[in-house]
Amino acid sequence: MIVRAIVNLGQSLGLKVIAEGVELRSQLDRLERLGCDEVQGNLVCPPISAEAFEARIEAGTFRIQDGFVEAVVEPPGP
């Protein structure tokens, strides 16, 4: 109920809503149903080394846009 209210409030203010700390597929599914704009957390990208980060930038699976890092890959399956 609280998450729904936060998503609705953010979107009604014209903000992009980003959920942090998403670790379970069930959390991702719920956030998608609520219309959350984006997520971050171990489910979509576990912590990686600086070398692995640079390799992903070079490979095009990460990109930096407006000062933020975005994954260019789909989240893991069930």
Secondary structure by P-SEA (a helix, b strand, c coil): caaaaaaaaaaaabbbbbbcccccaaaaaaaaaacccccccccccccccaaaaaaaaaaccccccccbbbbccccccc
